[in-house]
Amino acid sequence: MRAPAWKSAGLAALCVVAAVLLSWSAAGQQFDAWAYDFLLRLNPPGPRAASAVIVALDEPTLRANRGMTHLRRPLAAVLQAVAGSGASVVAVDIQLADRDEPELDRTLSRALDATPRLVLATALVADPHSHRVYWEDPLPEFSRKCALGHVHADPDLDGVSRMVLLEKAGAGKRRWALALEAFRLALGAPGIVETGDALEVGGLSIPAPRRDQRALRIRYLPNGVLERISAKDLIEHPELASRLRGRAVFIGVTVQGGVDRLVTPYSLEQASAMPGVEIHANLYETLARREFLVSLPNSLVLAMTLALAACMALGFHLLAGWRAFVCGFSLLLAAHAAPCLFFARGLVAPAAPLAAGAWFCFLGLGTRQYLLTRRKLGMAEAQRDRYQQAVHYVTHEMRTPLTAIQGSSELMGRYALSEEKRKEIAGLIHRESRRLARMIEMFLSVERLSAGQLELKREPVPAADLLACCLERARPLAEGKQISLALEATDADEIPALWGDREFLEYACYNLITNAIKYSPAGTEIVARAEQAGEMVRVSVRDQGYGMDEQEVKRIFQKFYRTRRAQESGEAGTGIGLALVEEIVAGHGGAIEVESRVNQGSCFTLVLPRVHAEVEKLRH
Ligand code: ADP
């Protein structure tokens, strides 16, 4: 028998809810970030010569120019070397907001003026005293002929720079990112056109929705792909400038331990943070290669997680054993493969909801199936054991009447018996064969009743009369155990008759009474009672016997089940009597109630339909 489908579906839905909650948590977000970094490194941009080049103000350059505080001299010299190189654009990632020695500033100003297609860096900063934010723009004499671009890299919460906000607004102004401005100038585009979902530059649409603050993921190039030329080398060997022809030149500080260094998805591999200028150059490459990474809508991710959970639930519901686990495992693999396949097509799907959803469903549904299978196996084994015991008992029970019949018939055949003796033996044979027939009939009835093959008769059966008759039959048994039987005083005429099959109802009541006798100690009392309850009649048998605990009560209607106490009592039994009683009661459209307390006694109540009022009238 299969567990109900709604239970599998409910469990899968619970797993999805748990997965979604987990993917919203800090741990889930971090998992997404790691998966993203892994996939980014696994899918580097296609092989082609980089169109950006870094001119690095590195350690040798600074050593030759009196350190970090004196960047203007090498910068001016580098610009002079770059000016005639035919570079498509020059972007300077160095703040030029302060004044230096006037002579140096004048030289730098001239060099900047002489550089075509130039972008200078600006940043939104907060005054530490007034907390007022303002743009730290280059000095006016530096920015006469150039564009300005912001140099914020906006790392994620874990400190890793994965994206750049292409637009930054503050202090009443808005600035595009340095790399975007450089890209615009390199294309010769007059401006940047905005739509809700994209920015357009020179006919290229960049997917950077306004709702995401125009964030664009940087498709970092693997280590060593972006060419880096030392500023010192370029100053000392101006012929190196020929390497800059037609390329976007990013000038910035690259010294190890410099302040402008950020962690990127490649930092783990390279064991070092990346200079800011290289991050801007990478963003430029992302734009130049047009290899954008776009987020999949959350609704689609949720729909995929739900679909996956539904397939998993269906698999575990329809398939059994290892097949279900193979199906679940395949879906688990699919859940992990999906973000990889999407990524290869430039689509970013968060890995956490799919992975967590698949794992939760696999573990939840798998464990459930394992436990259910174990329980079924245990139940089947227990039933087989009980069945064997019952068969053993029945064969043993059948032997007694059979021996009596055999012995008696032999006597009759061998010896000439008196008429009186012959009658007595014939009576014995008759009684024993009837007992045998009843026993066989009872076993067959259980099977036929549970298979729905037995037709119950419908006739009025007076409840008090039924009970009195059963009590009378059971009296010798009760007397043998010194147990008193009583029919609680009720006016028999007031109790409506039952509507059912007398033979089966009698069997049910008799079974309850004999059970009460079997499972009660000597000297106790058994009270049978019938009373009307609306459209039903309640027929109860109360004893002061051994009783049962809650767990036992739940199992006594299973075929062949006997409580430990019943087995130890020495009373013969098969454990199918109550199973048959339950079938009989259900066949009549009634119910059976049991109240029991260990060592205090039990009360079995049959709630059966009363005879229809019209039939009742006819009876009277
Ligand atoms: P059995 O042939 O063993 O009597 P039944 O199906 O009639 O089989 O009853 C199943 C089990 O329910 C019994 O073995 C016994 O453990 C328990 N039981 C039934 N009636 C009583 C009772 N009145 N008091 C205590 N235990 C009972």
Boltz pocket constraint, residues with backbone or C-beta under 6 A from the ligand:
constraints:
  - pocket:
      binder: B
      contacts: [[A, 511], [A, 512], [A, 515], [A, 516], [A, 518], [A, 519], [A, 543], [A, 545], [A, 546], [A, 547], [A, 548], [A, 556], [A, 558], [A, 561], [A, 562], [A, 563], [A, 564], [A, 565], [A, 566], [A, 567], [A, 572], [A, 573], [A, 574], [A, 575], [A, 576], [A, 577], [A, 578], [A, 579], [A, 602]]
      max_distance: 6.0
